[in-house]
């Protein structure tokens, strides 16, 4: 069975499955489990957080388990829920948001304080982050590792090419001009690559306030049609294909594949998640600069889209377990914990108090690269669905279609228009199937 169809079929888990069983409760302790997708150095920070939380809460035992990539974790969660072995908490990436919302398998996070006899001020969280995970004006999952995309550039190569190392390109026209100078200097054979080409494509719609899907980006109702094969979408892909012919852009593969080329000085610019910042700075033998995502002139301003993941609570927990979950969620929001999470990973701290603490200690003055992402999301608009980001049920598969379209256009296998039209046809069929399953 094709993978996209398999996941859509798997979504029916939410329609007929029974409630997940309660986790085992040890003598004198309430046990809760957490499946996450944080590996490497990020995983070590998670382990430290869990260890410190358990030490501070002797009546709770939080067991955290790394369950593979984002996609693997979501797939395992679907299977576990159907077999009644789901964890108490699961980390799901942003493209799984609509899947989780439609599942019927979760307890919305905004309901938990009232269920354990508390009240909570949700305004203490950073608004552009919480907006992404809201539905019906309420927060359904707890923002955890939130990120966005920024431009990274090699200041040493900029100086070698006679460019101002403190002035990254603000527009695609400026990027092209800088790229030509970098190539002419002999500093590099290619200039730019992307970390997540599909996400970068989506970011272009958001920062230019262009809708990516119907029904207000899937926020006023389930998305049933993508809009990325619009004139604007074609313009984006056409620009990238043209820059590839000029040797300015080189397709670097998905996710973090292009990081090595940037860190080794093979390319001068990289559009990548802010979650890579700590690793890129540590592993680059040159001065790293950062800037906002480049824009096309003549279009309205939107905002960069939040990525990363959030924490969802499986329905069917006892009151004691919900209280334990809530203690953990409150712990994550403590400024000290949120600050250490940010410093250790590069992900945004999700609470305003942590941002204020970082400002107070001069963290952003010491390394302004960490300030870039905050300035980008906080300077953008927050009042439109296009600027908030798209939500689609089969988002994982739609991204595969986006990525394939970019690959084909850049390689010259299809024209930009034909490539995005092909991707849109495939995406719309999946959206129709999902809508039928979730009527």
GIQUI-V809174 format. One record per residue. N is the residue number from 1. SS is DSSP state (~ for helix, > for strand, _ for the rest). PHI is phi in degrees with one decimal (* if undefined). OMEGA is omega in whole degrees, 0 to 359 (none if undefined). Layout:
n->N ss->SS phi->PHI omega->OMEGA
n->N ss->SS phi->PHI omega->OMEGA
This chain:
n->1 ss->_ phi->* omega->180
n->2 ss->_ phi->-62.7 omega->187
n->3 ss->~ phi->-61.0 omega->180
n->4 ss->~ phi->-62.3 omega->179
n->5 ss->~ phi->-66.9 omega->181
n->6 ss->~ phi->-61.5 omega->182
n->7 ss->~ phi->-67.5 omega->178
n->8 ss->~ phi->-62.8 omega->177
n->9 ss->~ phi->-64.1 omega->180
n->10 ss->~ phi->-64.4 omega->180
n->11 ss->_ phi->-66.2 omega->178
n->12 ss->_ phi->-67.4 omega->175
n->13 ss->~ phi->-51.1 omega->185
n->14 ss->~ phi->-77.7 omega->189
n->15 ss->~ phi->-82.7 omega->185
n->16 ss->~ phi->-126.5 omega->184
n->17 ss->_ phi->-73.4 omega->176
n->18 ss->_ phi->-81.2 omega->179
n->19 ss->_ phi->-66.1 omega->178
n->20 ss->_ phi->-67.6 omega->180
n->21 ss->_ phi->-71.3 omega->176
n->22 ss->_ phi->-73.4 omega->178
n->23 ss->_ phi->-70.6 omega->181
n->24 ss->_ phi->-63.9 omega->179
n->25 ss->_ phi->-113.8 omega->180
n->26 ss->_ phi->-77.4 omega->181
n->27 ss->_ phi->-62.9 omega->177
n->28 ss->_ phi->78.4 omega->180
n->29 ss->_ phi->-131.6 omega->172
n->30 ss->> phi->-98.9 omega->182
n->31 ss->> phi->-99.9 omega->173
n->32 ss->> phi->-130.8 omega->183
n->33 ss->> phi->-118.9 omega->183
n->34 ss->> phi->-138.9 omega->173
n->35 ss->> phi->-96.2 omega->182
n->36 ss->> phi->-139.7 omega->184
n->37 ss->_ phi->-120.3 omega->182
n->38 ss->_ phi->-91.3 omega->181
n->39 ss->_ phi->-113.6 omega->176
n->40 ss->~ phi->58.6 omega->182
n->41 ss->~ phi->-64.3 omega->177
n->42 ss->~ phi->-64.5 omega->178
n->43 ss->~ phi->-63.8 omega->179
n->44 ss->~ phi->-66.8 omega->177
n->45 ss->~ phi->-66.5 omega->176
n->46 ss->~ phi->-59.8 omega->180
n->47 ss->~ phi->-59.2 omega->179
n->48 ss->~ phi->-65.9 omega->179
n->49 ss->~ phi->-62.3 omega->181
n->50 ss->~ phi->-63.6 omega->180
n->51 ss->~ phi->-60.5 omega->181
n->52 ss->~ phi->-67.2 omega->179
n->53 ss->~ phi->-63.4 omega->180
n->54 ss->~ phi->-62.7 omega->179
n->55 ss->~ phi->-65.5 omega->181
n->56 ss->~ phi->-82.8 omega->181
n->57 ss->_ phi->-132.3 omega->184
n->58 ss->_ phi->-64.1 omega->179
n->59 ss->_ phi->-91.7 omega->181
n->60 ss->> phi->-126.3 omega->172
n->61 ss->> phi->-123.4 omega->177
n->62 ss->> phi->-93.2 omega->178
n->63 ss->> phi->-108.9 omega->180
n->64 ss->> phi->-103.1 omega->182
n->65 ss->> phi->-132.7 omega->174
n->66 ss->> phi->-74.6 omega->186
n->67 ss->_ phi->-119.3 omega->176
n->68 ss->_ phi->98.3 omega->181
n->69 ss->_ phi->-65.3 omega->177
n->70 ss->~ phi->-54.6 omega->183
n->71 ss->~ phi->-64.9 omega->178
n->72 ss->~ phi->-63.5 omega->180
n->73 ss->~ phi->-64.9 omega->179
n->74 ss->~ phi->-64.3 omega->179
n->75 ss->~ phi->-62.9 omega->179
n->76 ss->~ phi->-64.7 omega->180
n->77 ss->~ phi->-65.7 omega->178
n->78 ss->~ phi->-57.9 omega->180
n->79 ss->~ phi->-63.2 omega->182
n->80 ss->~ phi->-66.1 omega->180
n->81 ss->~ phi->-65.1 omega->180
n->82 ss->~ phi->-65.7 omega->181
n->83 ss->_ phi->-98.8 omega->176
n->84 ss->_ phi->64.1 omega->179
n->85 ss->_ phi->-125.1 omega->183
n->86 ss->_ phi->-69.8 omega->177
n->87 ss->_ phi->-73.1 omega->176
n->88 ss->_ phi->-67.2 omega->183
n->89 ss->> phi->-126.7 omega->175
n->90 ss->> phi->-133.2 omega->175
n->91 ss->> phi->-90.8 omega->179
n->92 ss->> phi->-126.2 omega->182
n->93 ss->> phi->-73.3 omega->191
n->94 ss->~ phi->-61.8 omega->181
n->95 ss->~ phi->-74.4 omega->175
n->96 ss->~ phi->-93.6 omega->186
n->97 ss->~ phi->-61.1 omega->181
n->98 ss->~ phi->-66.0 omega->176
n->99 ss->~ phi->-58.4 omega->180
n->100 ss->~ phi->-68.9 omega->179
n->101 ss->~ phi->-62.1 omega->184
n->102 ss->~ phi->-85.5 omega->191
n->103 ss->~ phi->-73.5 omega->188
n->104 ss->_ phi->73.2 omega->186
n->105 ss->_ phi->-101.2 omega->189
n->106 ss->> phi->-124.1 omega->169
n->107 ss->> phi->-95.5 omega->181
n->108 ss->_ phi->-58.2 omega->185
n->109 ss->~ phi->-63.5 omega->182
n->110 ss->~ phi->-66.8 omega->180
n->111 ss->~ phi->-85.5 omega->189
n->112 ss->~ phi->-65.4 omega->179
n->113 ss->~ phi->-53.9 omega->179
n->114 ss->~ phi->-64.7 omega->181
n->115 ss->~ phi->-70.3 omega->178
n->116 ss->_ phi->-109.7 omega->174
n->117 ss->_ phi->80.7 omega->179
n->118 ss->_ phi->-125.5 omega->170
n->119 ss->_ phi->-116.7 omega->184
n->120 ss->_ phi->-149.4 omega->179
n->121 ss->_ phi->-96.5 omega->182
n->122 ss->~ phi->-74.6 omega->180
n->123 ss->~ phi->-71.7 omega->180
n->124 ss->~ phi->-76.0 omega->179
n->125 ss->> phi->-91.7 omega->182
n->126 ss->_ phi->-65.2 omega->191
n->127 ss->~ phi->-60.1 omega->181
n->128 ss->~ phi->-59.3 omega->179
n->129 ss->~ phi->-77.5 omega->183
n->130 ss->~ phi->-66.5 omega->181
n->131 ss->~ phi->-58.5 omega->182
n->132 ss->~ phi->-63.9 omega->187
n->133 ss->_ phi->-96.0 omega->177
n->134 ss->> phi->-88.9 omega->172
n->135 ss->> phi->-145.9 omega->183
n->136 ss->_ phi->63.5 omega->179
n->137 ss->_ phi->81.2 omega->182
n->138 ss->> phi->-125.3 omega->180
n->139 ss->> phi->-86.5 omega->185
n->140 ss->_ phi->-97.8 omega->178
n->141 ss->_ phi->-139.4 omega->183
n->142 ss->> phi->-90.1 omega->176
n->143 ss->> phi->-57.1 omega->181
n->144 ss->> phi->-124.2 omega->180
n->145 ss->> phi->-107.0 omega->182
n->146 ss->> phi->-96.9 omega->182
n->147 ss->> phi->-143.6 omega->170
n->148 ss->_ phi->-146.8 omega->178
n->149 ss->> phi->-102.3 omega->174
n->150 ss->> phi->-137.4 omega->175
n->151 ss->> phi->-92.6 omega->171
n->152 ss->> phi->-103.3 omega->176
n->153 ss->> phi->-146.5 omega->183
n->154 ss->> phi->-88.9 omega->183
n->155 ss->~ phi->-65.4 omega->180
n->156 ss->~ phi->-65.5 omega->178
n->157 ss->~ phi->-67.2 omega->177
n->158 ss->~ phi->-60.5 omega->180
n->159 ss->~ phi->-64.2 omega->179
n->160 ss->~ phi->-61.5 omega->181
n->161 ss->_ phi->-87.0 omega->180
n->162 ss->_ phi->79.8 omega->179
n->163 ss->_ phi->-96.4 omega->178
n->164 ss->_ phi->-71.8 omega->183
n->165 ss->_ phi->-69.3 omega->179
n->166 ss->_ phi->-106.9 omega->181
n->167 ss->_ phi->-132.6 omega->176
n->168 ss->_ phi->-72.2 omega->180
n->169 ss->_ phi->-67.5 omega->180
n->170 ss->_ phi->-96.5 omega->182
n->171 ss->> phi->-129.6 omega->177
n->172 ss->~ phi->-68.3 omega->177
n->173 ss->~ phi->-65.1 omega->178
n->174 ss->~ phi->-66.2 omega->179
n->175 ss->~ phi->-63.1 omega->179
n->176 ss->~ phi->-63.9 omega->180
n->177 ss->~ phi->-64.6 omega->177
n->178 ss->~ phi->-63.1 omega->180
n->179 ss->~ phi->-61.0 omega->180
n->180 ss->~ phi->-64.3 omega->179
n->181 ss->~ phi->-70.0 omega->178
n->182 ss->~ phi->-64.8 omega->178
n->183 ss->~ phi->-67.2 omega->181
n->184 ss->~ phi->-64.6 omega->181
n->185 ss->_ phi->-74.3 omega->183
n->186 ss->_ phi->79.9 omega->182
n->187 ss->_ phi->-68.0 omega->181
n->188 ss->_ phi->-145.7 omega->175
n->189 ss->_ phi->-95.4 omega->174
n->190 ss->_ phi->-138.6 omega->190
n->191 ss->_ phi->-107.7 omega->193
n->192 ss->> phi->-129.2 omega->169
n->193 ss->> phi->-144.0 omega->181
n->194 ss->> phi->-115.7 omega->173
n->195 ss->_ phi->-82.4 omega->181
n->196 ss->_ phi->-123.1 omega->186
n->197 ss->~ phi->-58.4 omega->178
n->198 ss->~ phi->-67.1 omega->178
n->199 ss->~ phi->-65.8 omega->177
n->200 ss->~ phi->-61.4 omega->177
n->201 ss->~ phi->-60.1 omega->178
n->202 ss->~ phi->-64.4 omega->179
n->203 ss->~ phi->-60.9 omega->181
n->204 ss->~ phi->-61.2 omega->177
n->205 ss->~ phi->-65.9 omega->184
n->206 ss->~ phi->-67.7 omega->184
n->207 ss->~ phi->-72.4 omega->177
n->208 ss->_ phi->-104.8 omega->177
n->209 ss->_ phi->58.3 omega->179
n->210 ss->_ phi->-112.4 omega->180
n->211 ss->_ phi->-68.3 omega->181
n->212 ss->_ phi->-99.2 omega->180
n->213 ss->> phi->-147.7 omega->181
n->214 ss->~ phi->-73.6 omega->184
n->215 ss->~ phi->50.3 omega->177
n->216 ss->~ phi->53.7 omega->180
n->217 ss->~ phi->61.8 omega->180
n->218 ss->~ phi->75.0 omega->183
n->219 ss->_ phi->-104.7 omega->175
n->220 ss->_ phi->-99.1 omega->180
n->221 ss->_ phi->173.4 omega->180
n->222 ss->_ phi->-59.1 omega->176
n->223 ss->_ phi->-65.7 omega->179
n->224 ss->_ phi->-119.9 omega->182
n->225 ss->_ phi->-155.0 omega->175
n->226 ss->> phi->-84.0 omega->180
n->227 ss->_ phi->-117.8 omega->187
n->228 ss->_ phi->-76.2 omega->174
n->229 ss->_ phi->-94.9 omega->175
n->230 ss->_ phi->-74.9 omega->178
n->231 ss->~ phi->-57.8 omega->180
n->232 ss->~ phi->-66.0 omega->180
n->233 ss->~ phi->-59.9 omega->178
n->234 ss->~ phi->-64.0 omega->180
n->235 ss->~ phi->-61.0 omega->180
n->236 ss->~ phi->-61.7 omega->183
n->237 ss->~ phi->-65.6 omega->179
n->238 ss->~ phi->-63.1 omega->178
n->239 ss->~ phi->-62.5 omega->180
n->240 ss->~ phi->-65.2 omega->179
n->241 ss->~ phi->-65.2 omega->179
n->242 ss->~ phi->-67.2 omega->179
n->243 ss->~ phi->-65.2 omega->176
n->244 ss->~ phi->-67.1 omega->178
n->245 ss->~ phi->-64.6 omega->180
n->246 ss->_ phi->-87.5 omega->182
n->247 ss->_ phi->67.2 omega->176
n->248 ss->_ phi->-81.1 omega->179
n->249 ss->> phi->-104.3 omega->173
n->250 ss->_ phi->-132.8 omega->180
n->251 ss->_ phi->-70.7 omega->187
n->252 ss->_ phi->-108.9 omega->181
n->253 ss->_ phi->93.8 omega->184
n->254 ss->_ phi->-84.5 omega->170
n->255 ss->_ phi->55.4 omega->187
n->256 ss->_ phi->-106.9 omega->185
n->257 ss->_ phi->-60.9 omega->186
n->258 ss->_ phi->-82.6 omega->183
n->259 ss->~ phi->-59.2 omega->183
n->260 ss->~ phi->-62.4 omega->180
n->261 ss->~ phi->-64.1 omega->178
n->262 ss->~ phi->-69.6 omega->184
n->263 ss->~ phi->-66.7 omega->178
n->264 ss->_ phi->-89.4 omega->177
n->265 ss->_ phi->81.3 omega->179
n->266 ss->_ phi->-75.1 omega->174
n->267 ss->_ phi->-129.3 omega->185
n->268 ss->_ phi->-100.0 omega->183
n->269 ss->> phi->-137.2 omega->180
n->270 ss->> phi->-145.6 omega->170
n->271 ss->> phi->-96.9 omega->189
n->272 ss->> phi->-151.2 omega->179
n->273 ss->> phi->-64.2 omega->175
n->274 ss->~ phi->-64.7 omega->178
n->275 ss->~ phi->-67.3 omega->179
n->276 ss->~ phi->-90.3 omega->189
n->277 ss->~ phi->-58.8 omega->182
n->278 ss->~ phi->-59.9 omega->181
n->279 ss->~ phi->-68.1 omega->180
n->280 ss->~ phi->-66.5 omega->179
n->281 ss->~ phi->-63.4 omega->182
n->282 ss->~ phi->-69.1 omega->186
n->283 ss->~ phi->-98.7 omega->182
n->284 ss->_ phi->-106.1 omega->180
n->285 ss->_ phi->-84.5 omega->180
n->286 ss->_ phi->-151.5 omega->179
n->287 ss->_ phi->-76.8 omega->181
n->288 ss->> phi->-96.5 omega->173
n->289 ss->> phi->-113.4 omega->178
n->290 ss->> phi->-135.6 omega->178
n->291 ss->> phi->-152.3 omega->178
n->292 ss->_ phi->-67.4 omega->174
n->293 ss->_ phi->-62.6 omega->180
n->294 ss->_ phi->-66.9 omega->184
n->295 ss->> phi->-116.5 omega->168
n->296 ss->_ phi->-94.1 omega->181
n->297 ss->_ phi->-72.0 omega->177
n->298 ss->_ phi->91.6 omega->179
n->299 ss->_ phi->-114.3 omega->179
n->300 ss->_ phi->-66.6 omega->179
n->301 ss->_ phi->-89.6 omega->174
n->302 ss->_ phi->-119.7 omega->178
n->303 ss->_ phi->-157.5 omega->174
n->304 ss->_ phi->-72.8 omega->186
n->305 ss->_ phi->-91.0 omega->176
n->306 ss->_ phi->-74.3 omega->174
n->307 ss->> phi->-120.2 omega->182
n->308 ss->> phi->87.0 omega->186
n->309 ss->> phi->-153.8 omega->179
n->310 ss->> phi->-135.3 omega->183
n->311 ss->> phi->-108.0 omega->181
n->312 ss->> phi->-115.6 omega->183
n->313 ss->> phi->-108.8 omega->180
n->314 ss->> phi->-69.0 omega->179
n->315 ss->_ phi->-64.5 omega->174
n->316 ss->_ phi->100.7 omega->179
n->317 ss->_ phi->-80.5 omega->175
n->318 ss->_ phi->-71.9 omega->179
n->319 ss->~ phi->-62.2 omega->180
n->320 ss->~ phi->-64.8 omega->179
n->321 ss->~ phi->-69.6 omega->177
n->322 ss->~ phi->-62.7 omega->178
n->323 ss->~ phi->-64.7 omega->178
n->324 ss->~ phi->-64.7 omega->176
n->325 ss->~ phi->-58.6 omega->183
n->326 ss->~ phi->-65.4 omega->176
n->327 ss->~ phi->-62.4 omega->178
n->328 ss->~ phi->-67.0 omega->180
n->329 ss->~ phi->-63.7 omega->177
n->330 ss->~ phi->-65.7 omega->179
n->331 ss->~ phi->-62.0 omega->179
n->332 ss->~ phi->-61.6 omega->181
n->333 ss->_ phi->-86.7 omega->177
n->334 ss->_ phi->-65.1 omega->184
n->335 ss->~ phi->-51.3 omega->182
n->336 ss->~ phi->-61.8 omega->181
n->337 ss->~ phi->-67.7 omega->181
n->338 ss->~ phi->-64.2 omega->178
n->339 ss->~ phi->-66.5 omega->180
n->340 ss->~ phi->-65.3 omega->177
n->341 ss->~ phi->-61.1 omega->180
n->342 ss->~ phi->-63.5 omega->183
n->343 ss->~ phi->-66.5 omega->183
n->344 ss->~ phi->-81.2 omega->186
n->345 ss->~ phi->-128.4 omega->187
n->346 ss->_ phi->94.9 omega->176
n->347 ss->_ phi->-68.6 omega->179
n->348 ss->> phi->-63.7 omega->164
n->349 ss->_ phi->-71.8 omega->188
n->350 ss->_ phi->-89.3 omega->183
n->351 ss->> phi->-112.5 omega->182
n->352 ss->~ phi->-61.7 omega->182
n->353 ss->~ phi->-62.0 omega->178
n->354 ss->~ phi->-68.8 omega->177
n->355 ss->~ phi->-62.5 omega->178
n->356 ss->~ phi->-63.0 omega->178
n->357 ss->~ phi->-64.8 omega->178
n->358 ss->~ phi->-63.8 omega->178
n->359 ss->~ phi->-64.4 omega->182
n->360 ss->~ phi->-63.1 omega->181
n->361 ss->_ phi->-87.0 omega->178
n->362 ss->_ phi->78.3 omega->182
n->363 ss->~ phi->-58.9 omega->183
n->364 ss->~ phi->-73.9 omega->176
n->365 ss->~ phi->-73.3 omega->179
n->366 ss->~ phi->-68.7 omega->181
n->367 ss->_ phi->-143.1 omega->185
n->368 ss->_ phi->-72.1 omega->176
n->369 ss->~ phi->-61.8 omega->178
n->370 ss->~ phi->-72.5 omega->180
n->371 ss->~ phi->-77.6 omega->184
n->372 ss->~ phi->-53.3 omega->184
n->373 ss->~ phi->-64.5 omega->179
n->374 ss->~ phi->-64.1 omega->180
n->375 ss->~ phi->-61.1 omega->182
n->376 ss->~ phi->-67.2 omega->182
n->377 ss->~ phi->-75.4 omega->183
n->378 ss->~ phi->-82.9 omega->180
n->379 ss->~ phi->-91.0 omega->180
n->380 ss->_ phi->-83.6 omega->180
n->381 ss->_ phi->-81.0 omega->184
n->382 ss->_ phi->-127.3 omega->191
n->383 ss->_ phi->-104.6 omega->179
n->384 ss->_ phi->-129.7 omega->178
n->385 ss->~ phi->-65.6 omega->181
n->386 ss->~ phi->-63.5 omega->181
n->387 ss->~ phi->-78.5 omega->182
n->388 ss->~ phi->-82.5 omega->179
n->389 ss->_ phi->116.1 omega->185
n->390 ss->_ phi->-91.5 omega->172
n->391 ss->_ phi->-129.1 omega->178
n->392 ss->_ phi->-138.9 omega->179
n->393 ss->_ phi->-61.4 omega->181
n->394 ss->_ phi->-86.2 omega->187
n->395 ss->~ phi->-62.4 omega->181
n->396 ss->~ phi->-58.2 omega->181
n->397 ss->~ phi->-71.4 omega->179
n->398 ss->~ phi->-60.3 omega->178
n->399 ss->~ phi->-62.3 omega->177
n->400 ss->~ phi->-63.2 omega->179
n->401 ss->~ phi->-66.9 omega->177
n->402 ss->~ phi->-60.1 omega->183
n->403 ss->~ phi->-63.1 omega->178
n->404 ss->~ phi->-63.6 omega->179
n->405 ss->~ phi->-62.2 omega->179
n->406 ss->~ phi->-63.0 omega->181
n->407 ss->~ phi->-60.1 omega->182
n->408 ss->~ phi->-67.6 omega->181
n->409 ss->~ phi->-69.4 omega->181
n->410 ss->~ phi->-66.4 omega->180
n->411 ss->~ phi->-80.3 omega->180
n->412 ss->_ phi->79.7 omega->180
n->413 ss->_ phi->-75.7 omega->176
n->414 ss->_ phi->-137.9 omega->173
n->415 ss->_ phi->-68.9 omega->178
n->416 ss->~ phi->-53.1 omega->180
n->417 ss->~ phi->-64.2 omega->181
n->418 ss->~ phi->-65.9 omega->182
n->419 ss->~ phi->-66.3 omega->181
n->420 ss->~ phi->-74.1 omega->176
n->421 ss->~ phi->-65.7 omega->178
n->422 ss->~ phi->-61.3 omega->179
n->423 ss->~ phi->-63.4 omega->181
n->424 ss->~ phi->-65.0 omega->179
n->425 ss->~ phi->-60.2 omega->180
n->426 ss->~ phi->-66.9 omega->180
n->427 ss->~ phi->-64.9 omega->182
n->428 ss->~ phi->-64.1 omega->177
n->429 ss->~ phi->-66.3 omega->178
n->430 ss->~ phi->-65.8 omega->179
n->431 ss->~ phi->-64.1 omega->177
n->432 ss->~ phi->-63.5 omega->179
n->433 ss->~ phi->-62.2 omega->181
n->434 ss->~ phi->-64.4 omega->180
n->435 ss->~ phi->-61.7 omega->179
n->436 ss->~ phi->-66.8 omega->179
n->437 ss->~ phi->-70.2 omega->187
n->438 ss->_ phi->-116.9 omega->177
n->439 ss->_ phi->-68.6 omega->none
